[in-house]
Amino acid sequence: MSGNAIYRFADTAVLSVSAADAPIVVTSAELDEQLMSTYERLDLRPGMLEGLAGIVERRWWPQDVTFADAAAMAGAKALAEAGIDPSAVGLLIDTSVCRDHLEPSAAVDVHEQLGLGTACLNFDLANACLGFVNGMQLASMMIDSGQIEYALIVDGEGSRRTQLATVARLQGPDTTKEDVFENFASLTLGSGGAAMVLGRASTHPEGHRFVGGVGRAATAHNKLCIGDLDVMRTDSRGLLEAGVTLAVDTWRDAAEVFDWSDLDAYVIHQVSKVHTAAITSSLHIDPARTPVIFPTRGNIGPASIPFTLAQHAASFEAGQRIACMGIGSGLNSAVIEIAW
């Protein structure tokens, strides 16, 4: 490995990580009920979302809550928990997959909602489900270089529109078994917001130091999952197999620099029960040290890792070593370490 695939940081710490929970619970049983006639016609058994994926429910935002609203909610919470005045933030990155329009950026909406300063650099960074981790890396480079004091990374995702469109499409009389399986991953998605404040470790000893990480690409697999707000078609088996292979390769690369064989927690991108079992088995890590949110939140994309961190932060203790691992459609992967 060469270039910037493996990196370390000297003076960056996580000051807070927060989650914004969507309020409307949508169960897998409800989605199955809406698709029952299609299942019966195609001789398919309901219950795959819960039995196979392990997703009992997911959340939706109310119709009047935008993706930027969700990101801003989480951002406001993270700033308050870190005790950082919005005027001190030098960088805002919105890493959301979901967006209502191509321009302007979602970041400008979040910037205005949070009242950030005119000198605060702000932009969107998109890389499927890996965007938030990429945002952490970029922000940390700017903090370590002395360019900024504080960075705020936000993400707001929503699955309502995609899942309503998917259910309506699958209810059609021409739907085939292949259509159901291609659209299965769309029904595992969830809604939520997450945000993180990063700052200097030297001035915030109470923070959790961002040690570094490793990234790897396998872009030959860029056609396995392609989606927009209305339809997402996924080769679930192909994506799982290629993703696990990439995760193993990334983990092996990291072993050259980092010792991650016996960490205190492994926070992985929350996709499903099958994905979690495959990753923990392939990397030989203890499932008991892998906190999960997918049974009640589904796959909330790039918000997944910070959302999981926020939900389980109370169980982490000072001095513990936490690995965060993500794979984004395309494929790209990353593993990072936080010294809690």
QUIRAKA-V167032 format. One record per residue. N is the residue number from 0. RES is the residue in one letter. D_FIRST is the distance of its C-alpha to the first C-alpha in Angstrom with 2 decimals. Layout:
n->[N;N]
res->[RES;RES]
d_first->[D_FIRST;D_FIRST]
//
This chain:
n->[0;1;2;3;4;5;6;7;8;9;10;11;12;13;14;15;16;17;18;19;20;21;22;23;24;25;26;27;28;29;30;31;32;33;34;35;36;37;38;39;40;41;42;43;44;45;46;47;48;49;50;51;52;53;54;55;56;57;58;59;60;61;62;63;64;65;66;67;68;69;70;71;72;73;74;75;76;77;78;79;80;81;82;83;84;85;86;87;88;89;90;91;92;93;94;95;96;97;98;99;100;101;102;103;104;105;106;107;108;109;110;111;112;113;114;115;116;117;118;119;120;121;122;123;124;125;126;127;128;129;130;131;132;133;134;135;136;137;138;139;140;141;142;143;144;145;146;147;148;149;150;151;152;153;154;155;156;157;158;159;160;161;162;163;164;165;166;167;168;169;170;171;172;173;174;175;176;177;178;179;180;181;182;183;184;185;186;187;188;189;190;191;192;193;194;195;196;197;198;199;200;201;202;203;204;205;206;207;208;209;210;211;212;213;214;215;216;217;218;219;220;221;222;223;224;225;226;227;228;229;230;231;232;233;234;235;236;237;238;239;240;241;242;243;244;245;246;247;248;249;250;251;252;253;254;255;256;257;258;259;260;261;262;263;264;265;266;267;268;269;270;271;272;273;274;275;276;277;278;279;280;281;282;283;284;285;286;287;288;289;290;291;292;293;294;295;296;297;298;299;300;301;302;303;304;305;306;307;308;309;310;311;312;313;314;315;316;317;318;319;320;321;322;323;324;325;326;327;328;329;330;331;332;333;334;335;336;337;338;339]
res->[M;S;G;N;A;I;Y;R;F;A;D;T;A;V;L;S;V;S;A;A;D;A;P;I;V;V;T;S;A;E;L;D;E;Q;L;M;S;T;Y;E;R;L;D;L;R;P;G;M;L;E;G;L;A;G;I;V;E;R;R;W;W;P;Q;D;V;T;F;A;D;A;A;A;M;A;G;A;K;A;L;A;E;A;G;I;D;P;S;A;V;G;L;L;I;D;T;S;V;C;R;D;H;L;E;P;S;A;A;V;D;V;H;E;Q;L;G;L;G;T;A;C;L;N;F;D;L;A;N;A;C;L;G;F;V;N;G;M;Q;L;A;S;M;M;I;D;S;G;Q;I;E;Y;A;L;I;V;D;G;E;G;S;R;R;T;Q;L;A;T;V;A;R;L;Q;G;P;D;T;T;K;E;D;V;F;E;N;F;A;S;L;T;L;G;S;G;G;A;A;M;V;L;G;R;A;S;T;H;P;E;G;H;R;F;V;G;G;V;G;R;A;A;T;A;H;N;K;L;C;I;G;D;L;D;V;M;R;T;D;S;R;G;L;L;E;A;G;V;T;L;A;V;D;T;W;R;D;A;A;E;V;F;D;W;S;D;L;D;A;Y;V;I;H;Q;V;S;K;V;H;T;A;A;I;T;S;S;L;H;I;D;P;A;R;T;P;V;I;F;P;T;R;G;N;I;G;P;A;S;I;P;F;T;L;A;Q;H;A;A;S;F;E;A;G;Q;R;I;A;C;M;G;I;G;S;G;L;N;S;A;V;I;E;I;A;W]
d_first->[0.00;3.81;7.18;8.73;6.82;7.78;11.27;14.57;18.09;21.02;24.10;23.90;25.90;27.05;30.80;31.81;30.76;33.53;34.47;37.21;38.73;40.38;43.98;44.89;44.14;43.85;43.88;42.49;46.06;47.23;44.77;45.79;49.42;48.91;47.32;49.81;51.75;48.62;47.57;51.08;51.30;48.01;48.72;45.73;45.94;45.38;43.31;39.86;38.47;39.68;39.61;36.35;34.27;36.00;36.80;40.38;40.50;38.70;39.93;41.17;42.03;45.58;45.98;46.52;43.21;40.52;36.75;36.83;39.64;37.54;34.66;37.25;38.91;35.74;35.01;38.52;38.24;34.96;36.49;39.64;37.91;35.84;39.03;37.52;39.87;38.67;39.50;36.80;33.89;31.95;29.58;30.19;27.65;29.01;26.36;28.96;28.62;32.41;34.30;37.90;37.43;35.00;36.30;36.76;33.69;34.25;33.16;36.38;38.47;36.79;37.02;40.74;41.44;39.96;41.66;38.61;39.29;39.36;36.64;34.19;31.44;31.20;29.40;28.04;24.41;24.04;21.22;23.28;23.12;19.93;21.67;22.88;19.57;18.27;21.56;21.06;17.79;19.53;22.70;21.16;19.66;23.22;24.81;22.71;23.44;27.12;27.79;29.18;30.70;30.41;28.60;29.88;27.81;30.04;30.11;33.15;33.24;36.29;36.91;40.67;40.78;38.22;39.93;43.43;42.51;40.84;43.85;46.27;44.45;44.32;48.01;48.88;50.98;48.54;45.57;44.07;42.13;39.05;39.58;39.81;36.58;34.73;36.02;35.65;32.50;34.48;36.97;34.45;33.61;35.03;35.91;35.10;33.89;31.50;30.74;29.05;29.97;27.43;28.72;28.39;28.02;30.11;33.04;32.69;32.47;33.58;30.37;27.40;24.41;21.22;18.73;15.39;12.94;9.86;9.98;9.27;11.58;13.82;16.43;18.26;20.10;21.50;25.08;25.29;26.67;28.51;31.00;33.19;35.92;38.27;36.31;32.97;32.49;29.92;29.05;28.84;28.12;25.48;23.81;23.97;22.57;19.64;19.01;19.11;16.71;14.16;15.05;14.56;11.04;10.26;12.34;10.71;7.26;9.72;11.59;9.44;10.96;13.73;16.67;17.71;19.80;23.11;23.24;26.55;25.82;23.36;24.18;22.89;23.70;27.26;27.86;30.26;31.38;29.76;26.32;26.53;27.67;24.96;22.13;23.79;24.57;21.18;19.45;22.50;23.47;27.11;28.64;31.14;28.49;27.46;30.02;31.01;32.91;32.77;36.19;38.02;35.70;33.83;30.54;30.70;27.42;25.32;28.18;27.59;25.19;27.20;30.43;29.63;28.72;32.02;34.06;32.96;32.52;35.91;34.81;31.93;32.89;31.94;29.25;27.73;24.00;23.24;20.15;20.24;18.50;18.91;18.47;19.94;21.60;19.72;17.43;15.07;14.30;13.79;14.69;16.24;18.49;21.95;24.11;27.50]
//
